Amino acid sequence: MEFVLIAIAILVVALIAGISLLVGRGRRTARLDDDAAAGTTLTRPRPPAPTEEPRPTGATASGLGLPPETLEVPPADLAPAEPEPGLVFETPPPSAGRLVRLRSRLARSQSSLGRGLLTVLAREKLTEDDWEEVEETLLAADVGVAATTQIVQRLRTQSMVLATASGRHLRDLVVGELTAVLGPDLDRSLGTDRHDGRPGVVLVVGVNGAGKTTTVGKIARVLVGDGKSVVLGAADTFRAAAADQLETWGERVGVLTVRGREGGDPASVAFEAVRTGVEAEVDTVVVDTAGRLHTKSGLMDELGKIKRVVEKQAPVTEVLLVLDATTGQNGIVQARVFTEAVTVTGVVLTKLDGTAKGGIVVSVQRELGIPVKLIGLGEGADDLAPFEPRAFAEALVGGDD
């Protein structure tokens, strides 16, 4: 009887060992310490379609929920992923000239601003009522009171020219005035380049529903299209779907995604993302943060913590505030609060292709003194474009296609 029990015990041990071996061969994760299962996951790009032998993504790093100072994670080999057999990454177009290619997406804004102005100014003799109509057109397009006053005053001084101007000259005049209030001299370059041996770090913030996660994915495509290597940080740990969404964006263009367990410490995930970028010597790390109400001081303070923690690894070179252009003047109130929590260096205006008024670009810049650096002109993967004042003004006015 004893021999039978011994045989059964040996059989059970052998069975467990065999199962462990099979599972181990199928995994693509590398445990970096004992509590790695609860930690931050480094997700390498995978083929869009499953292969015959599907493999979970990721190498696991611990420390989620712990103060970054206590992290003791050995360096990992995290060189940028290279295409494998059957793995084809998308090649996004470069950012140069995107706004010109997407100008048709501003058609709805044209009807409310540019075409409205041209209709009034083309009248043979402009009366006081006509100038009031010009003001109303600009205000209705969310241009703002100060910018509207400036534009109307400048157009009034050229009223003699307007009376005899041809359609083309009239259009050029309106384009010139809009370009002037759009701040053509503002620095709109993105801080995405490596500096002093460390990657550029982009922190993306904004309220719930502004489109931050989608914008981060599109920014990654812009950077990859410009030939940069990228790591994404899914620091929105309050929504598991946000991390999944960001992974999908990263997989399409072949960049690494760092994510954490749901409900974990977002600062730790951001820290790991930047640490990964430093070790892999990438050009840029883009960190997605959780959407938060600008009226909640505790959540706003957390943004400051994330920034401080990240800068233990590398300086934050860009803080982009994502604003939904359809919110109009309410977006400016949101922006002021975010600027107090973290120093916002640029604005990304999304949903400008819908019912948004194109003039919100003017209001945001004049009220906050922060340049609009990127604008979203559609739901497509490559519908995010660097902001160019002249091209934007021409698209708003239209009539010269």
C-alpha positions as a printed Julia matrix, in Angstrom:
401×3 Matrix{Float64}:
   0.0     0.0     0.0
   2.85    2.36    0.78
   4.35    1.77   -2.66
   1.0     2.65   -4.26
   0.82    5.95   -2.34
   4.43    6.79   -3.26
   3.7     6.09   -6.93
   0.62    8.3    -6.86
   2.6    11.14   -5.21
   5.34   10.89   -7.85
   2.72   10.93  -10.6
   1.07   14.08   -9.18
   4.43   15.89   -8.88
   5.35   14.96  -12.43
   1.99   16.17  -13.7
   2.34   19.56  -11.94
   5.89   19.99  -13.26
   4.75   19.22  -16.8
   1.93   21.76  -16.67
   4.29   24.44  -15.28
   6.75   23.78  -18.09
   4.06   24.13  -20.74
   2.78   27.39  -19.24
   6.29   28.77  -18.93
   7.05   28.08  -22.56
   3.92   29.92  -23.66
   4.56   33.15  -21.72
   6.42   36.25  -22.89
   6.82   37.75  -19.41
   9.95   37.96  -17.35
   9.55   38.15  -13.58
  11.76   40.85  -12.2
  10.93   40.23   -8.52
   8.63   38.31   -6.18
   5.56   40.54   -6.34
   5.77   41.12  -10.07
   2.3    39.72  -10.62
   0.81   42.78   -8.94
   3.08   45.25  -10.65
   3.55   47.26  -13.81
   3.44   45.52  -17.17
   5.66   46.36  -20.1
   3.68   45.37  -23.15
   5.59   44.77  -26.34
   3.82   45.25  -29.69
   2.12   42.15  -31.02
   0.64   41.22  -34.39
  -2.85   42.58  -34.98
  -4.09   39.06  -35.82
  -3.44   36.1   -33.46
  -0.94   33.49  -34.59
  -1.29   29.75  -34.2
   0.39   30.0   -30.84
  -1.0    33.14  -29.14
   1.21   34.52  -26.42
   0.28   37.0   -23.7
   2.25   40.21  -24.0
   4.46   41.83  -21.46
   7.4    41.78  -19.15
   6.45   42.51  -15.58
   8.02   45.03  -13.24
   7.02   45.43   -9.62
   6.58   48.43   -7.45
   3.03   49.46   -8.26
   1.59   51.16   -5.22
   4.99   51.59   -3.59
   6.88   54.87   -3.31
   9.2    55.11   -6.35
  12.15   55.67   -4.02
  11.81   52.07   -2.76
  11.8    50.47   -6.19
  14.67   48.02   -6.57
  14.12   46.65  -10.03
  17.14   45.31  -11.9
  17.66   46.77  -15.38
  15.82   44.9   -18.12
  16.69   44.49  -21.77
  14.03   46.73  -23.31
  15.44   47.58  -26.7
  12.82   48.84  -29.17
  10.81   45.99  -30.61
  11.82   44.71  -34.01
   9.39   43.24  -36.52
   9.01   39.48  -36.24
   7.78   37.09  -38.92
   4.11   37.9   -39.48
   4.35   41.17  -37.51
   3.75   44.24  -39.66
   3.65   47.69  -38.08
   1.7    50.55  -39.62
   3.73   53.43  -41.01
   1.99   56.73  -40.17
   2.55   59.72  -42.45
   4.88   62.48  -41.2
   3.37   65.44  -39.36
   4.52   68.05  -41.88
   1.64   69.29  -44.02
  -1.07   67.39  -42.14
  -3.17   70.48  -41.45
  -3.22   71.4   -45.12
  -4.32   67.88  -46.05
  -7.08   67.93  -43.41
  -8.41   71.43  -44.1
 -11.68   70.08  -45.51
 -12.54   68.85  -41.99
 -13.15   72.47  -40.98
 -16.05   72.83  -43.4
 -18.61   73.36  -40.62
 -16.48   76.03  -39.01
 -16.14   77.73  -42.41
 -19.88   78.24  -42.64
 -20.08   79.83  -39.19
 -17.01   82.04  -39.32
 -15.13   82.53  -42.57
 -18.04   82.51  -44.97
 -20.11   84.6   -42.57
 -17.43   87.3   -42.51
 -16.98   87.3   -46.27
 -20.73   87.63  -46.82
 -20.94   90.79  -44.72
 -17.69   92.4   -45.84
 -18.51   91.92  -49.52
 -21.41   94.36  -49.25
 -20.96   97.56  -51.23
 -21.28   99.93  -48.26
 -20.79   98.8   -44.68
 -23.14  100.36  -42.13
 -22.99  100.28  -38.36
 -25.41   97.35  -38.42
 -23.04   95.5   -40.72
 -20.14   95.96  -38.3
 -22.31   94.7   -35.47
 -23.05   91.64  -37.59
 -19.32   91.1   -38.04
 -18.87   91.28  -34.27
 -21.71   88.82  -33.7
 -20.24   86.4   -36.23
 -16.87   86.44  -34.48
 -18.34   86.12  -31.0
 -20.59   83.26  -32.1
 -17.48   81.44  -33.31
 -15.92   81.66  -29.81
 -13.21   84.09  -30.93
 -13.62   86.04  -27.69
 -14.34   89.68  -26.9
 -10.76   91.0   -26.94
  -9.82   89.35  -30.24
 -13.15   90.33  -31.81
 -12.57   93.98  -30.88
  -9.08   93.87  -32.4
 -10.25   92.31  -35.66
 -13.18   94.68  -36.11
 -11.05   97.76  -35.39
  -8.44   96.71  -37.95
 -11.08   95.92  -40.56
 -12.76   99.28  -39.96
  -9.5   101.09  -40.72
  -9.41   99.29  -44.06
 -13.07   99.82  -44.87
 -12.17  101.97  -47.89
 -10.18   99.07  -49.3
 -13.02   96.66  -48.59
 -15.43   98.76  -50.65
 -13.44   98.16  -53.82
 -11.75   94.85  -53.04
 -12.15   91.82  -55.29
 -13.26   88.5   -53.86
  -9.69   87.21  -53.69
  -8.33   90.4   -52.07
 -11.17   90.39  -49.55
 -10.44   86.78  -48.65
  -6.71   87.5   -48.24
  -7.51   90.44  -45.98
  -9.72   88.35  -43.67
  -7.16   85.52  -43.63
  -4.45   88.0   -42.65
  -6.48   89.42  -39.76
  -7.37   85.97  -38.42
  -3.76   84.83  -38.7
  -2.64   87.87  -36.71
  -4.88   87.03  -33.75
  -3.91   83.34  -33.88
  -0.42   84.18  -32.63
   1.83   83.28  -35.57
   4.94   84.08  -33.52
   4.2    81.67  -30.66
   6.57   78.75  -30.17
   4.58   75.63  -31.11
   7.43   73.14  -31.14
   6.89   69.99  -29.06
   9.42   69.05  -26.36
   9.84   65.48  -27.57
  13.57   65.26  -28.28
  16.22   63.53  -26.19
  18.31   65.86  -24.04
  21.38   65.11  -21.95
  21.04   61.4   -22.61
  17.41   61.22  -21.47
  14.18   61.02  -23.45
  11.72   63.84  -23.85
   8.82   63.28  -21.44
   5.33   64.38  -22.45
   2.62   64.46  -19.76
  -0.94   64.56  -21.16
  -3.68   65.93  -18.86
  -7.31   66.98  -19.13
 -10.86   66.49  -17.88
 -12.99   63.39  -18.35
 -14.22   62.86  -21.89
 -11.83   65.27  -23.58
 -10.23   62.43  -25.55
  -6.87   62.14  -23.79
  -6.18   58.45  -24.36
  -7.05   58.64  -28.04
  -4.93   61.77  -28.33
  -1.95   60.02  -26.7
  -2.27   57.2   -29.24
  -2.41   59.71  -32.08
   0.59   61.61  -30.7
   2.51   58.33  -30.76
   1.63   57.97  -34.43
   2.76   61.54  -35.14
   6.1    60.87  -33.45
   6.63   57.51  -35.14
   5.75   59.1   -38.47
   8.5    61.65  -37.81
  11.0    58.85  -37.17
  11.09   58.89  -33.36
  11.15   55.92  -30.97
   8.43   56.04  -28.32
   7.31   54.47  -25.03
   3.71   54.95  -23.85
   2.73   55.13  -20.18
  -0.85   54.12  -19.29
  -1.08   56.0   -16.0
  -4.88   56.11  -16.15
  -5.23   53.23  -13.69
  -8.84   54.05  -12.85
 -10.09   52.67  -16.17
  -8.79   49.31  -17.36
 -10.26   50.1   -20.77
  -7.95   53.12  -21.08
  -4.85   50.95  -20.71
  -6.23   48.39  -23.16
  -6.97   51.16  -25.63
  -3.47   52.59  -25.31
  -1.93   49.14  -25.82
  -3.85   48.8   -29.06
  -2.59   52.15  -30.31
   0.98   51.16  -29.41
   0.76   47.76  -31.05
  -0.28   49.27  -34.36
   2.91   51.28  -34.74
   5.29   49.04  -32.81
   5.91   50.94  -29.58
   6.14   49.69  -26.0
   3.28   50.33  -23.54
   3.77   50.44  -19.77
   0.62   49.79  -17.75
  -0.35   48.97  -14.19
  -3.04   47.02  -12.42
  -6.47   48.64  -12.21
  -6.73   50.98   -9.24
  -2.96   51.13   -8.73
  -0.82   54.18   -8.07
  -0.63   56.22  -11.32
   2.59   57.92  -10.21
   4.32   54.53  -10.02
   3.19   53.62  -13.52
   4.42   56.95  -14.86
   7.73   56.42  -13.04
   8.13   52.96  -14.58
   7.29   54.27  -18.05
   9.97   56.93  -17.89
  12.49   54.51  -16.34
  11.81   52.12  -19.2
  12.31   54.9   -21.73
  15.6    55.91  -20.12
  16.92   52.33  -20.18
  15.73   51.67  -23.72
  17.23   55.01  -24.88
  14.06   56.01  -26.74
  13.43   59.52  -27.98
  10.12   60.2   -26.24
   7.95   58.9   -23.39
   4.28   59.92  -23.55
   2.29   59.47  -20.31
  -1.51   59.31  -20.33
  -3.1    60.46  -17.05
  -6.59   59.81  -15.71
  -9.32   62.27  -16.58
 -10.23   64.41  -13.61
 -12.71   67.13  -12.79
 -10.98   70.5   -12.52
 -13.14   71.21   -9.45
 -11.63   68.36   -7.41
  -8.55   69.73   -5.65
  -7.35   66.3    -4.47
  -7.24   64.93   -8.0
  -5.48   68.04   -9.24
  -2.85   67.68   -6.51
  -2.23   64.15   -7.75
  -1.11   65.55  -11.09
   1.58   67.51   -9.31
   2.69   64.32   -7.57
   2.94   62.44  -10.87
   5.11   65.17  -12.32
   7.41   65.22   -9.28
   7.78   61.44   -9.29
   8.5    61.28  -13.02
  11.22   63.91  -12.71
  13.21   61.57  -10.46
  14.03   59.79  -13.74
  13.95   62.58  -16.34
  12.64   66.14  -16.64
   9.1    66.6   -17.98
   9.72   68.46  -21.24
   6.09   68.98  -22.29
   2.73   69.14  -20.49
  -0.13   69.01  -22.98
  -3.66   69.94  -21.9
  -6.34   68.23  -23.99
  -9.47   70.37  -24.42
 -12.7    69.42  -26.15
 -13.27   72.27  -28.61
 -17.04   71.78  -28.43
 -17.07   72.97  -24.8
 -16.32   76.51  -25.96
 -15.48   79.05  -23.27
 -15.88   76.43  -20.51
 -12.64   74.92  -21.69
 -10.79   78.06  -20.68
 -12.01   77.71  -17.09
 -10.75   74.12  -17.05
  -7.42   75.16  -18.48
  -6.78   77.76  -15.79
  -7.17   75.17  -13.01
  -4.91   72.64  -14.72
  -2.28   75.31  -15.24
  -2.21   75.91  -11.47
  -1.63   72.19  -10.78
   1.04   71.61  -13.42
   2.74   74.06  -15.73
   0.9    73.5   -19.0
   3.15   74.19  -21.98
   0.75   73.49  -24.83
  -2.89   72.83  -25.68
  -4.38   70.07  -27.83
  -7.83   70.98  -29.15
  -9.89   67.94  -30.13
 -13.17   67.56  -32.05
 -12.68   70.65  -34.21
 -14.25   68.78  -37.12
 -17.7    68.68  -35.5
 -19.86   71.49  -34.21
 -16.92   73.29  -32.59
 -16.38   76.94  -33.36
 -12.94   77.49  -34.86
 -12.47   80.72  -32.93
 -11.91   78.82  -29.67
  -8.25   78.55  -30.72
  -7.96   82.33  -30.44
  -9.7    82.47  -27.05
  -7.57   79.76  -25.48
  -4.31   81.36  -26.51
  -5.21   84.94  -25.59
  -6.77   84.06  -22.23
  -4.09   81.64  -21.09
  -0.98   82.73  -22.92
  -0.43   79.07  -23.87
  -0.03   78.09  -27.52
  -2.28   75.57  -29.22
   0.2    73.01  -30.54
  -2.0    70.23  -31.92
  -5.56   70.04  -33.19
  -7.8    67.03  -33.77
  -9.79   67.19  -36.99
 -11.51   63.81  -37.07
 -11.8    60.33  -35.65
  -9.23   58.73  -37.96
  -5.9    57.48  -36.63
  -3.95   60.23  -38.4
  -6.37   63.14  -37.95
  -4.19   64.92  -35.37
  -2.15   67.73  -36.87
   0.4    70.29  -35.68
  -1.27   73.69  -35.52
  -0.25   76.18  -38.23
  -1.93   79.61  -37.88
  -1.9    80.62  -41.55
  -3.13   77.26  -42.82
  -5.83   77.19  -40.12
  -7.06   80.71  -41.01
  -7.19   79.81  -44.69
  -9.18   76.67  -43.89
 -11.64   78.66  -41.77
 -12.23   81.27  -44.45
 -12.3    78.82  -47.35
 -13.21   79.93  -50.84
  -9.81   79.4   -52.47
  -9.75   75.65  -53.13
